[in-house]
Amino acid sequence: MAGAPGTGGSVVEAVVAHGRTVVGVNGKNVGPGGTVKVPKDEVESLIKLGFLADGDVVEKPQTGPHVSVAAGPSVRIA
């Protein structure tokens, strides 16, 4: 991201788009549906690139099945 926190640029909050992760001005990763603080001058380009939700999009938590490595098949060698 251009500019470091506290350099005088304004910061805005935006919603991260589905399937994306954005690093906020605090240096932490924010996943889909999360609110991230980013420099105001980068918001438009992040929306065009598909990293931020555009306008009034509301990200809903996914309620479908969740797959983990532990839940999958296992192979045992005899």
mmCIF file of the N, C-alpha and C atoms, coordinates in Angstrom:
data_MODEL
# 
_entry.id   MODEL 
# 
loop_
_atom_site.group_PDB 
_atom_site.id 
_atom_site.type_symbol 
_atom_site.label_atom_id 
_atom_site.label_alt_id 
_atom_site.label_comp_id 
_atom_site.label_asym_id 
_atom_site.label_entity_id 
_atom_site.label_seq_id 
_atom_site.pdbx_PDB_ins_code 
_atom_site.Cartn_x 
_atom_site.Cartn_y 
_atom_site.Cartn_z 
_atom_site.occupancy 
_atom_site.B_iso_or_equiv 
_atom_site.pdbx_formal_charge 
_atom_site.auth_seq_id 
_atom_site.auth_comp_id 
_atom_site.auth_asym_id 
_atom_site.auth_atom_id 
_atom_site.pdbx_PDB_model_num 
ATOM 1   N N  . MET A 1 1  ? 0.842   -1.176  0.000  1.00 0.00 ? 1  MET A N  1 
ATOM 2   C CA . MET A 1 1  ? 0.000   0.000   0.000  1.00 0.00 ? 1  MET A CA 1 
ATOM 3   C C  . MET A 1 1  ? 0.885   1.236   0.000  1.00 0.00 ? 1  MET A C  1 
ATOM 4   N N  . ALA A 1 2  ? 0.439   2.244   -0.664 1.00 0.00 ? 2  ALA A N  1 
ATOM 5   C CA . ALA A 1 2  ? 1.217   3.467   -0.712 1.00 0.00 ? 2  ALA A CA 1 
ATOM 6   C C  . ALA A 1 2  ? 1.008   4.269   0.553  1.00 0.00 ? 2  ALA A C  1 
ATOM 7   N N  . GLY A 1 3  ? 2.086   4.724   1.109  1.00 0.00 ? 3  GLY A N  1 
ATOM 8   C CA . GLY A 1 3  ? 1.992   5.562   2.300  1.00 0.00 ? 3  GLY A CA 1 
ATOM 9   C C  . GLY A 1 3  ? 1.874   4.758   3.574  1.00 0.00 ? 3  GLY A C  1 
ATOM 10  N N  . ALA A 1 4  ? 2.472   5.255   4.599  1.00 0.00 ? 4  ALA A N  1 
ATOM 11  C CA . ALA A 1 4  ? 2.411   4.589   5.898  1.00 0.00 ? 4  ALA A CA 1 
ATOM 12  C C  . ALA A 1 4  ? 1.363   5.265   6.768  1.00 0.00 ? 4  ALA A C  1 
ATOM 13  N N  . PRO A 1 5  ? 0.862   4.564   7.785  1.00 0.00 ? 5  PRO A N  1 
ATOM 14  C CA . PRO A 1 5  ? -0.111  5.183   8.672  1.00 0.00 ? 5  PRO A CA 1 
ATOM 15  C C  . PRO A 1 5  ? 0.470   6.425   9.326  1.00 0.00 ? 5  PRO A C  1 
ATOM 16  N N  . GLY A 1 6  ? -0.363  7.429   9.431  1.00 0.00 ? 6  GLY A N  1 
ATOM 17  C CA . GLY A 1 6  ? 0.064   8.644   10.103 1.00 0.00 ? 6  GLY A CA 1 
ATOM 18  C C  . GLY A 1 6  ? 0.832   9.604   9.212  1.00 0.00 ? 6  GLY A C  1 
ATOM 19  N N  . THR A 1 7  ? 0.815   9.407   7.895  1.00 0.00 ? 7  THR A N  1 
ATOM 20  C CA . THR A 1 7  ? 1.540   10.297  7.005  1.00 0.00 ? 7  THR A CA 1 
ATOM 21  C C  . THR A 1 7  ? 0.669   11.442  6.504  1.00 0.00 ? 7  THR A C  1 
ATOM 22  N N  . GLY A 1 8  ? -0.492  11.623  7.073  1.00 0.00 ? 8  GLY A N  1 
ATOM 23  C CA . GLY A 1 8  ? -1.333  12.737  6.687  1.00 0.00 ? 8  GLY A CA 1 
ATOM 24  C C  . GLY A 1 8  ? -2.412  12.380  5.690  1.00 0.00 ? 8  GLY A C  1 
ATOM 25  N N  . GLY A 1 9  ? -2.346  11.215  5.029  1.00 0.00 ? 9  GLY A N  1 
ATOM 26  C CA . GLY A 1 9  ? -3.372  10.799  4.088  1.00 0.00 ? 9  GLY A CA 1 
ATOM 27  C C  . GLY A 1 9  ? -4.604  10.335  4.851  1.00 0.00 ? 9  GLY A C  1 
ATOM 28  N N  . SER A 1 10 ? -5.781  10.548  4.278  1.00 0.00 ? 10 SER A N  1 
ATOM 29  C CA . SER A 1 10 ? -6.987  10.118  4.978  1.00 0.00 ? 10 SER A CA 1 
ATOM 30  C C  . SER A 1 10 ? -7.215  8.626   4.793  1.00 0.00 ? 10 SER A C  1 
ATOM 31  N N  . VAL A 1 11 ? -7.830  8.026   5.805  1.00 0.00 ? 11 VAL A N  1 
ATOM 32  C CA . VAL A 1 11 ? -8.091  6.595   5.829  1.00 0.00 ? 11 VAL A CA 1 
ATOM 33  C C  . VAL A 1 11 ? -9.598  6.389   5.886  1.00 0.00 ? 11 VAL A C  1 
ATOM 34  N N  . VAL A 1 12 ? -10.086 5.415   5.104  1.00 0.00 ? 12 VAL A N  1 
ATOM 35  C CA . VAL A 1 12 ? -11.512 5.105   5.100  1.00 0.00 ? 12 VAL A CA 1 
ATOM 36  C C  . VAL A 1 12 ? -11.703 3.621   5.377  1.00 0.00 ? 12 VAL A C  1 
ATOM 37  N N  . GLU A 1 13 ? -12.910 3.269   5.805  1.00 0.00 ? 13 GLU A N  1 
ATOM 38  C CA . GLU A 1 13 ? -13.255 1.870   6.044  1.00 0.00 ? 13 GLU A CA 1 
ATOM 39  C C  . GLU A 1 13 ? -14.016 1.338   4.845  1.00 0.00 ? 13 GLU A C  1 
ATOM 40  N N  . ALA A 1 14 ? -13.701 0.100   4.462  1.00 0.00 ? 14 ALA A N  1 
ATOM 41  C CA . ALA A 1 14 ? -14.374 -0.537  3.330  1.00 0.00 ? 14 ALA A CA 1 
ATOM 42  C C  . ALA A 1 14 ? -14.563 -2.014  3.641  1.00 0.00 ? 14 ALA A C  1 
ATOM 43  N N  . VAL A 1 15 ? -15.460 -2.659  2.893  1.00 0.00 ? 15 VAL A N  1 
ATOM 44  C CA . VAL A 1 15 ? -15.748 -4.077  3.081  1.00 0.00 ? 15 VAL A CA 1 
ATOM 45  C C  . VAL A 1 15 ? -14.956 -4.889  2.062  1.00 0.00 ? 15 VAL A C  1 
ATOM 46  N N  . VAL A 1 16 ? -14.268 -5.921  2.543  1.00 0.00 ? 16 VAL A N  1 
ATOM 47  C CA . VAL A 1 16 ? -13.470 -6.785  1.679  1.00 0.00 ? 16 VAL A CA 1 
ATOM 48  C C  . VAL A 1 16 ? -14.412 -7.684  0.873  1.00 0.00 ? 16 VAL A C  1 
ATOM 49  N N  . ALA A 1 17 ? -14.128 -7.833  -0.407 1.00 0.00 ? 17 ALA A N  1 
ATOM 50  C CA . ALA A 1 17 ? -14.960 -8.623  -1.317 1.00 0.00 ? 17 ALA A CA 1 
ATOM 51  C C  . ALA A 1 17 ? -14.825 -10.113 -1.051 1.00 0.00 ? 17 ALA A C  1 
ATOM 52  N N  . HIS A 1 18 ? -15.826 -10.867 -1.508 1.00 0.00 ? 18 HIS A N  1 
ATOM 53  C CA . HIS A 1 18 ? -15.854 -12.327 -1.360 1.00 0.00 ? 18 HIS A CA 1 
ATOM 54  C C  . HIS A 1 18 ? -14.619 -12.954 -2.009 1.00 0.00 ? 18 HIS A C  1 
ATOM 55  N N  . GLY A 1 19 ? -13.968 -13.847 -1.289 1.00 0.00 ? 19 GLY A N  1 
ATOM 56  C CA . GLY A 1 19 ? -12.824 -14.556 -1.831 1.00 0.00 ? 19 GLY A CA 1 
ATOM 57  C C  . GLY A 1 19 ? -11.520 -13.773 -1.847 1.00 0.00 ? 19 GLY A C  1 
ATOM 58  N N  . ARG A 1 20 ? -11.490 -12.626 -1.178 1.00 0.00 ? 20 ARG A N  1 
ATOM 59  C CA . ARG A 1 20 ? -10.299 -11.778 -1.190 1.00 0.00 ? 20 ARG A CA 1 
ATOM 60  C C  . ARG A 1 20 ? -9.801  -11.519 0.236  1.00 0.00 ? 20 ARG A C  1 
ATOM 61  N N  . THR A 1 21 ? -8.550  -11.105 0.342  1.00 0.00 ? 21 THR A N  1 
ATOM 62  C CA . THR A 1 21 ? -7.953  -10.680 1.597  1.00 0.00 ? 21 THR A CA 1 
ATOM 63  C C  . THR A 1 21 ? -7.215  -9.388  1.326  1.00 0.00 ? 21 THR A C  1 
ATOM 64  N N  . VAL A 1 22 ? -7.373  -8.408  2.229  1.00 0.00 ? 22 VAL A N  1 
ATOM 65  C CA . VAL A 1 22 ? -6.736  -7.107  2.070  1.00 0.00 ? 22 VAL A CA 1 
ATOM 66  C C  . VAL A 1 22 ? -5.936  -6.803  3.335  1.00 0.00 ? 22 VAL A C  1 
ATOM 67  N N  . VAL A 1 23 ? -4.757  -6.224  3.165  1.00 0.00 ? 23 VAL A N  1 
ATOM 68  C CA . VAL A 1 23 ? -3.942  -5.800  4.296  1.00 0.00 ? 23 VAL A CA 1 
ATOM 69  C C  . VAL A 1 23 ? -4.304  -4.348  4.594  1.00 0.00 ? 23 VAL A C  1 
ATOM 70  N N  . GLY A 1 24 ? -4.763  -4.091  5.815  1.00 0.00 ? 24 GLY A N  1 
ATOM 71  C CA . GLY A 1 24 ? -5.155  -2.748  6.218  1.00 0.00 ? 24 GLY A CA 1 
ATOM 72  C C  . GLY A 1 24 ? -3.957  -1.881  6.568  1.00 0.00 ? 24 GLY A C  1 
ATOM 73  N N  . VAL A 1 25 ? -4.225  -0.621  6.900  1.00 0.00 ? 25 VAL A N  1 
ATOM 74  C CA . VAL A 1 25 ? -3.156  0.305   7.250  1.00 0.00 ? 25 VAL A CA 1 
ATOM 75  C C  . VAL A 1 25 ? -2.437  -0.112  8.533  1.00 0.00 ? 25 VAL A C  1 
ATOM 76  N N  . ASN A 1 26 ? -3.077  -0.956  9.340  1.00 0.00 ? 26 ASN A N  1 
ATOM 77  C CA . ASN A 1 26 ? -2.437  -1.437  10.561 1.00 0.00 ? 26 ASN A CA 1 
ATOM 78  C C  . ASN A 1 26 ? -1.547  -2.653  10.305 1.00 0.00 ? 26 ASN A C  1 
ATOM 79  N N  . GLY A 1 27 ? -1.499  -3.138  9.057  1.00 0.00 ? 27 GLY A N  1 
ATOM 80  C CA . GLY A 1 27 ? -0.646  -4.259  8.690  1.00 0.00 ? 27 GLY A CA 1 
ATOM 81  C C  . GLY A 1 27 ? -1.268  -5.620  8.895  1.00 0.00 ? 27 GLY A C  1 
ATOM 82  N N  . LYS A 1 28 ? -2.530  -5.680  9.307  1.00 0.00 ? 28 LYS A N  1 
ATOM 83  C CA . LYS A 1 28 ? -3.196  -6.964  9.541  1.00 0.00 ? 28 LYS A CA 1 
ATOM 84  C C  . LYS A 1 28 ? -4.051  -7.360  8.339  1.00 0.00 ? 28 LYS A C  1 
ATOM 85  N N  . ASN A 1 29 ? -4.113  -8.677  8.085  1.00 0.00 ? 29 ASN A N  1 
ATOM 86  C CA . ASN A 1 29 ? -4.943  -9.206  7.004  1.00 0.00 ? 29 ASN A CA 1 
ATOM 87  C C  . ASN A 1 29 ? -6.402  -9.204  7.429  1.00 0.00 ? 29 ASN A C  1 
ATOM 88  N N  . VAL A 1 30 ? -7.292  -8.805  6.512  1.00 0.00 ? 30 VAL A N  1 
ATOM 89  C CA . VAL A 1 30 ? -8.735  -8.829  6.743  1.00 0.00 ? 30 VAL A CA 1 
ATOM 90  C C  . VAL A 1 30 ? -9.358  -9.656  5.632  1.00 0.00 ? 30 VAL A C  1 
ATOM 91  N N  . GLY A 1 31 ? -10.159 -10.659 6.015  1.00 0.00 ? 31 GLY A N  1 
ATOM 92  C CA . GLY A 1 31 ? -10.759 -11.568 5.058  1.00 0.00 ? 31 GLY A CA 1 
ATOM 93  C C  . GLY A 1 31 ? -12.088 -11.086 4.509  1.00 0.00 ? 31 GLY A C  1 
ATOM 94  N N  . PRO A 1 32 ? -12.723 -11.909 3.681  1.00 0.00 ? 32 PRO A N  1 
ATOM 95  C CA . PRO A 1 32 ? -13.989 -11.553 3.031  1.00 0.00 ? 32 PRO A CA 1 
ATOM 96  C C  . PRO A 1 32 ? -15.069 -11.156 4.019  1.00 0.00 ? 32 PRO A C  1 
ATOM 97  N N  . GLY A 1 33 ? -15.754 -10.057 3.722  1.00 0.00 ? 33 GLY A N  1 
ATOM 98  C CA . GLY A 1 33 ? -16.841 -9.576  4.566  1.00 0.00 ? 33 GLY A CA 1 
ATOM 99  C C  . GLY A 1 33 ? -16.373 -8.733  5.734  1.00 0.00 ? 33 GLY A C  1 
ATOM 100 N N  . GLY A 1 34 ? -15.085 -8.686  5.978  1.00 0.00 ? 34 GLY A N  1 
ATOM 101 C CA . GLY A 1 34 ? -14.539 -7.894  7.080  1.00 0.00 ? 34 GLY A CA 1 
ATOM 102 C C  . GLY A 1 34 ? -14.391 -6.437  6.694  1.00 0.00 ? 34 GLY A C  1 
ATOM 103 N N  . THR A 1 35 ? -14.318 -5.595  7.699  1.00 0.00 ? 35 THR A N  1 
ATOM 104 C CA . THR A 1 35 ? -14.131 -4.170  7.470  1.00 0.00 ? 35 THR A CA 1 
ATOM 105 C C  . THR A 1 35 ? -12.652 -3.844  7.627  1.00 0.00 ? 35 THR A C  1 
ATOM 106 N N  . VAL A 1 36 ? -12.084 -3.206  6.614  1.00 0.00 ? 36 VAL A N  1 
ATOM 107 C CA . VAL A 1 36 ? -10.660 -2.883  6.611  1.00 0.00 ? 36 VAL A CA 1 
ATOM 108 C C  . VAL A 1 36 ? -10.484 -1.379  6.439  1.00 0.00 ? 36 VAL A C  1 
ATOM 109 N N  . LYS A 1 37 ? -9.465  -0.830  7.092  1.00 0.00 ? 37 LYS A N  1 
ATOM 110 C CA . LYS A 1 37 ? -9.132  0.582   6.921  1.00 0.00 ? 37 LYS A CA 1 
ATOM 111 C C  . LYS A 1 37 ? -8.015  0.681   5.898  1.00 0.00 ? 37 LYS A C  1 
ATOM 112 N N  . VAL A 1 38 ? -8.294  1.413   4.815  1.00 0.00 ? 38 VAL A N  1 
ATOM 113 C CA . VAL A 1 38 ? -7.323  1.585   3.728  1.00 0.00 ? 38 VAL A CA 1 
ATOM 114 C C  . VAL A 1 38 ? -7.205  3.066   3.383  1.00 0.00 ? 38 VAL A C  1 
ATOM 115 N N  . PRO A 1 39 ? -6.071  3.471   2.770  1.00 0.00 ? 39 PRO A N  1 
ATOM 116 C CA . PRO A 1 39 ? -5.935  4.869   2.344  1.00 0.00 ? 39 PRO A CA 1 
ATOM 117 C C  . PRO A 1 39 ? -7.024  5.237   1.332  1.00 0.00 ? 39 PRO A C  1 
ATOM 118 N N  . LYS A 1 40 ? -7.567  6.425   1.482  1.00 0.00 ? 40 LYS A N  1 
ATOM 119 C CA . LYS A 1 40 ? -8.669  6.882   0.626  1.00 0.00 ? 40 LYS A CA 1 
ATOM 120 C C  . LYS A 1 40 ? -8.301  6.870   -0.851 1.00 0.00 ? 40 LYS A C  1 
ATOM 121 N N  . ASP A 1 41 ? -7.055  7.187   -1.174 1.00 0.00 ? 41 ASP A N  1 
ATOM 122 C CA . ASP A 1 41 ? -6.662  7.249   -2.578 1.00 0.00 ? 41 ASP A CA 1 
ATOM 123 C C  . ASP A 1 41 ? -6.511  5.874   -3.232 1.00 0.00 ? 41 ASP A C  1 
ATOM 124 N N  . GLU A 1 42 ? -6.583  4.789   -2.454 1.00 0.00 ? 42 GLU A N  1 
ATOM 125 C CA . GLU A 1 42 ? -6.474  3.441   -3.015 1.00 0.00 ? 42 GLU A CA 1 
ATOM 126 C C  . GLU A 1 42 ? -7.824  2.733   -3.150 1.00 0.00 ? 42 GLU A C  1 
ATOM 127 N N  . VAL A 1 43 ? -8.884  3.293   -2.590 1.00 0.00 ? 43 VAL A N  1 
ATOM 128 C CA . VAL A 1 43 ? -10.186 2.625   -2.580 1.00 0.00 ? 43 VAL A CA 1 
ATOM 129 C C  . VAL A 1 43 ? -10.698 2.355   -3.990 1.00 0.00 ? 43 VAL A C  1 
ATOM 130 N N  . GLU A 1 44 ? -10.656 3.349   -4.855 1.00 0.00 ? 44 GLU A N  1 
ATOM 131 C CA . GLU A 1 44 ? -11.197 3.188   -6.209 1.00 0.00 ? 44 GLU A CA 1 
ATOM 132 C C  . GLU A 1 44 ? -10.484 2.072   -6.970 1.00 0.00 ? 44 GLU A C  1 
ATOM 133 N N  . SER A 1 45 ? -9.155  2.024   -6.884 1.00 0.00 ? 45 SER A N  1 
ATOM 134 C CA . SER A 1 45 ? -8.424  0.983   -7.613 1.00 0.00 ? 45 SER A CA 1 
ATOM 135 C C  . SER A 1 45 ? -8.668  -0.400  -7.009 1.00 0.00 ? 45 SER A C  1 
ATOM 136 N N  . LEU A 1 46 ? -8.810  -0.480  -5.674 1.00 0.00 ? 46 LEU A N  1 
ATOM 137 C CA . LEU A 1 46 ? -9.098  -1.770  -5.043 1.00 0.00 ? 46 LEU A CA 1 
ATOM 138 C C  . LEU A 1 46 ? -10.487 -2.286  -5.412 1.00 0.00 ? 46 LEU A C  1 
ATOM 139 N N  . ILE A 1 47 ? -11.442 -1.386  -5.609 1.00 0.00 ? 47 ILE A N  1 
ATOM 140 C CA . ILE A 1 47 ? -12.783 -1.794  -6.059 1.00 0.00 ? 47 ILE A CA 1 
ATOM 141 C C  . ILE A 1 47 ? -12.711 -2.303  -7.497 1.00 0.00 ? 47 ILE A C  1 
ATOM 142 N N  . LYS A 1 48 ? -11.993 -1.594  -8.368 1.00 0.00 ? 48 LYS A N  1 
ATOM 143 C CA . LYS A 1 48 ? -11.860 -2.013  -9.771 1.00 0.00 ? 48 LYS A CA 1 
ATOM 144 C C  . LYS A 1 48 ? -11.160 -3.360  -9.896 1.00 0.00 ? 48 LYS A C  1 
ATOM 145 N N  . LEU A 1 49 ? -10.195 -3.614  -9.020 1.00 0.00 ? 49 LEU A N  1 
ATOM 146 C CA . LEU A 1 49 ? -9.470  -4.881  -9.044 1.00 0.00 ? 49 LEU A CA 1 
ATOM 147 C C  . LEU A 1 49 ? -10.244 -6.012  -8.379 1.00 0.00 ? 49 LEU A C  1 
ATOM 148 N N  . GLY A 1 50 ? -11.363 -5.687  -7.715 1.00 0.00 ? 50 GLY A N  1 
ATOM 149 C CA . GLY A 1 50 ? -12.208 -6.707  -7.108 1.00 0.00 ? 50 GLY A CA 1 
ATOM 150 C C  . GLY A 1 50 ? -11.855 -7.072  -5.684 1.00 0.00 ? 50 GLY A C  1 
ATOM 151 N N  . PHE A 1 51 ? -11.014 -6.272  -5.021 1.00 0.00 ? 51 PHE A N  1 
ATOM 152 C CA . PHE A 1 51 ? -10.635 -6.576  -3.644 1.00 0.00 ? 51 PHE A CA 1 
ATOM 153 C C  . PHE A 1 51 ? -11.600 -5.991  -2.617 1.00 0.00 ? 51 PHE A C  1 
ATOM 154 N N  . LEU A 1 52 ? -12.306 -4.936  -2.969 1.00 0.00 ? 52 LEU A N  1 
ATOM 155 C CA . LEU A 1 52 ? -13.278 -4.333  -2.059 1.00 0.00 ? 52 LEU A CA 1 
ATOM 156 C C  . LEU A 1 52 ? -14.668 -4.430  -2.665 1.00 0.00 ? 52 LEU A C  1 
ATOM 157 N N  . ALA A 1 53 ? -15.668 -4.627  -1.803 1.00 0.00 ? 53 ALA A N  1 
ATOM 158 C CA . ALA A 1 53 ? -17.056 -4.681  -2.256 1.00 0.00 ? 53 ALA A CA 1 
ATOM 159 C C  . ALA A 1 53 ? -17.481 -3.291  -2.701 1.00 0.00 ? 53 ALA A C  1 
ATOM 160 N N  . ASP A 1 54 ? -18.233 -3.235  -3.776 1.00 0.00 ? 54 ASP A N  1 
ATOM 161 C CA . ASP A 1 54 ? -18.658 -1.966  -4.352 1.00 0.00 ? 54 ASP A CA 1 
ATOM 162 C C  . ASP A 1 54 ? -19.994 -1.520  -3.776 1.00 0.00 ? 54 ASP A C  1 
ATOM 163 N N  . GLY A 1 55 ? -20.040 -0.299  -3.289 1.00 0.00 ? 55 GLY A N  1 
ATOM 164 C CA . GLY A 1 55 ? -21.290 0.322   -2.860 1.00 0.00 ? 55 GLY A CA 1 
ATOM 165 C C  . GLY A 1 55 ? -21.989 -0.340  -1.701 1.00 0.00 ? 55 GLY A C  1 
ATOM 166 N N  . ASP A 1 56 ? -23.249 -0.727  -1.924 1.00 0.00 ? 56 ASP A N  1 
ATOM 167 C CA . ASP A 1 56 ? -24.110 -1.222  -0.857 1.00 0.00 ? 56 ASP A CA 1 
ATOM 168 C C  . ASP A 1 56 ? -24.092 -2.743  -0.717 1.00 0.00 ? 56 ASP A C  1 
ATOM 169 N N  . VAL A 1 57 ? -23.063 -3.396  -1.214 1.00 0.00 ? 57 VAL A N  1 
ATOM 170 C CA . VAL A 1 57 ? -22.981 -4.851  -1.124 1.00 0.00 ? 57 VAL A CA 1 
ATOM 171 C C  . VAL A 1 57 ? -22.842 -5.250  0.337  1.00 0.00 ? 57 VAL A C  1 
ATOM 172 N N  . VAL A 1 58 ? -23.650 -6.219  0.742  1.00 0.00 ? 58 VAL A N  1 
ATOM 173 C CA . VAL A 1 58 ? -23.575 -6.724  2.108  1.00 0.00 ? 58 VAL A CA 1 
ATOM 174 C C  . VAL A 1 58 ? -23.057 -8.153  2.044  1.00 0.00 ? 58 VAL A C  1 
ATOM 175 N N  . GLU A 1 59 ? -21.921 -8.394  2.654  1.00 0.00 ? 59 GLU A N  1 
ATOM 176 C CA . GLU A 1 59 ? -21.346 -9.737  2.680  1.00 0.00 ? 59 GLU A CA 1 
ATOM 177 C C  . GLU A 1 59 ? -22.016 -10.530 3.799  1.00 0.00 ? 59 GLU A C  1 
ATOM 178 N N  . LYS A 1 60 ? -22.600 -11.662 3.454  1.00 0.00 ? 60 LYS A N  1 
ATOM 179 C CA . LYS A 1 60 ? -23.247 -12.511 4.442  1.00 0.00 ? 60 LYS A CA 1 
ATOM 180 C C  . LYS A 1 60 ? -22.334 -13.688 4.759  1.00 0.00 ? 60 LYS A C  1 
ATOM 181 N N  . PRO A 1 61 ? -22.290 -14.111 6.019  1.00 0.00 ? 61 PRO A N  1 
ATOM 182 C CA . PRO A 1 61 ? -21.468 -15.270 6.351  1.00 0.00 ? 61 PRO A CA 1 
ATOM 183 C C  . PRO A 1 61 ? -21.989 -16.523 5.652  1.00 0.00 ? 61 PRO A C  1 
ATOM 184 N N  . GLN A 1 62 ? -21.091 -17.361 5.207  1.00 0.00 ? 62 GLN A N  1 
ATOM 185 C CA . GLN A 1 62 ? -21.465 -18.588 4.520  1.00 0.00 ? 62 GLN A CA 1 
ATOM 186 C C  . GLN A 1 62 ? -21.921 -19.622 5.533  1.00 0.00 ? 62 GLN A C  1 
ATOM 187 N N  . THR A 1 63 ? -23.077 -20.249 5.277  1.00 0.00 ? 63 THR A N  1 
ATOM 188 C CA . THR A 1 63 ? -23.626 -21.222 6.219  1.00 0.00 ? 63 THR A CA 1 
ATOM 189 C C  . THR A 1 63 ? -23.523 -22.650 5.700  1.00 0.00 ? 63 THR A C  1 
ATOM 190 N N  . GLY A 1 64 ? -22.873 -22.836 4.577  1.00 0.00 ? 64 GLY A N  1 
ATOM 191 C CA . GLY A 1 64 ? -22.745 -24.163 3.985  1.00 0.00 ? 64 GLY A CA 1 
ATOM 192 C C  . GLY A 1 64 ? -21.739 -25.033 4.723  1.00 0.00 ? 64 GLY A C  1 
ATOM 193 N N  . PRO A 1 65 ? -21.513 -26.210 4.207  1.00 0.00 ? 65 PRO A N  1 
ATOM 194 C CA . PRO A 1 65 ? -20.572 -27.124 4.854  1.00 0.00 ? 65 PRO A CA 1 
ATOM 195 C C  . PRO A 1 65 ? -19.145 -26.574 4.805  1.00 0.00 ? 65 PRO A C  1 
ATOM 196 N N  . HIS A 1 66 ? -18.385 -26.856 5.842  1.00 0.00 ? 66 HIS A N  1 
ATOM 197 C CA . HIS A 1 66 ? -16.996 -26.439 5.911  1.00 0.00 ? 66 HIS A CA 1 
ATOM 198 C C  . HIS A 1 66 ? -16.131 -27.690 5.880  1.00 0.00 ? 66 HIS A C  1 
ATOM 199 N N  . VAL A 1 67 ? -15.142 -27.695 5.018  1.00 0.00 ? 67 VAL A N  1 
ATOM 200 C CA . VAL A 1 67 ? -14.281 -28.857 4.851  1.00 0.00 ? 67 VAL A CA 1 
ATOM 201 C C  . VAL A 1 67 ? -12.930 -28.544 5.482  1.00 0.00 ? 67 VAL A C  1 
ATOM 202 N N  . SER A 1 68 ? -12.438 -29.498 6.259  1.00 0.00 ? 68 SER A N  1 
ATOM 203 C CA . SER A 1 68 ? -11.112 -29.346 6.838  1.00 0.00 ? 68 SER A CA 1 
ATOM 204 C C  . SER A 1 68 ? -10.293 -30.590 6.535  1.00 0.00 ? 68 SER A C  1 
ATOM 205 N N  . VAL A 1 69 ? -9.007  -30.518 6.733  1.00 0.00 ? 69 VAL A N  1 
ATOM 206 C CA . VAL A 1 69 ? -8.135  -31.660 6.479  1.00 0.00 ? 69 VAL A CA 1 
ATOM 207 C C  . VAL A 1 69 ? -8.513  -32.822 7.391  1.00 0.00 ? 69 VAL A C  1 
ATOM 208 N N  . ALA A 1 70 ? -8.851  -32.534 8.635  1.00 0.00 ? 70 ALA A N  1 
ATOM 209 C CA . ALA A 1 70 ? -9.205  -33.579 9.593  1.00 0.00 ? 70 ALA A CA 1 
ATOM 210 C C  . ALA A 1 70 ? -10.495 -34.305 9.189  1.00 0.00 ? 70 ALA A C  1 
ATOM 211 N N  . ALA A 1 71 ? -11.390 -33.635 8.482  1.00 0.00 ? 71 ALA A N  1 
ATOM 212 C CA . ALA A 1 71 ? -12.676 -34.229 8.104  1.00 0.00 ? 71 ALA A CA 1 
ATOM 213 C C  . ALA A 1 71 ? -12.556 -35.099 6.850  1.00 0.00 ? 71 ALA A C  1 
ATOM 214 N N  . GLY A 1 72 ? -11.444 -34.990 6.116  1.00 0.00 ? 72 GLY A N  1 
ATOM 215 C CA . GLY A 1 72 ? -11.293 -35.722 4.870  1.00 0.00 ? 72 GLY A CA 1 
ATOM 216 C C  . GLY A 1 72 ? -10.834 -37.155 5.081  1.00 0.00 ? 72 GLY A C  1 
ATOM 217 N N  . PRO A 1 73 ? -10.683 -37.878 3.979  1.00 0.00 ? 73 PRO A N  1 
ATOM 218 C CA . PRO A 1 73 ? -10.246 -39.278 4.084  1.00 0.00 ? 73 PRO A CA 1 
ATOM 219 C C  . PRO A 1 73 ? -8.796  -39.349 4.562  1.00 0.00 ? 73 PRO A C  1 
ATOM 220 N N  . SER A 1 74 ? -8.453  -40.447 5.167  1.00 0.00 ? 74 SER A N  1 
ATOM 221 C CA . SER A 1 74 ? -7.077  -40.639 5.612  1.00 0.00 ? 74 SER A CA 1 
ATOM 222 C C  . SER A 1 74 ? -6.524  -41.921 5.020  1.00 0.00 ? 74 SER A C  1 
ATOM 223 N N  . VAL A 1 75 ? -5.226  -41.948 4.835  1.00 0.00 ? 75 VAL A N  1 
ATOM 224 C CA . VAL A 1 75 ? -4.547  -43.121 4.298  1.00 0.00 ? 75 VAL A CA 1 
ATOM 225 C C  . VAL A 1 75 ? -3.628  -43.661 5.388  1.00 0.00 ? 75 VAL A C  1 
ATOM 226 N N  . ARG A 1 76 ? -3.773  -44.930 5.666  1.00 0.00 ? 76 ARG A N  1 
ATOM 227 C CA . ARG A 1 76 ? -2.923  -45.560 6.680  1.00 0.00 ? 76 ARG A CA 1 
ATOM 228 C C  . ARG A 1 76 ? -2.102  -46.642 6.029  1.00 0.00 ? 76 ARG A C  1 
ATOM 229 N N  . ILE A 1 77 ? -0.841  -46.656 6.351  1.00 0.00 ? 77 ILE A N  1 
ATOM 230 C CA . ILE A 1 77 ? 0.064   -47.661 5.811  1.00 0.00 ? 77 ILE A CA 1 
ATOM 231 C C  . ILE A 1 77 ? 0.197   -48.773 6.837  1.00 0.00 ? 77 ILE A C  1 
ATOM 232 N N  . ALA A 1 78 ? -0.073  -50.002 6.401  1.00 0.00 ? 78 ALA A N  1 
ATOM 233 C CA . ALA A 1 78 ? -0.042  -51.138 7.333  1.00 0.00 ? 78 ALA A CA 1 
ATOM 234 C C  . ALA A 1 78 ? 1.355   -51.626 7.574  1.00 0.00 ? 78 ALA A C  1 
# 
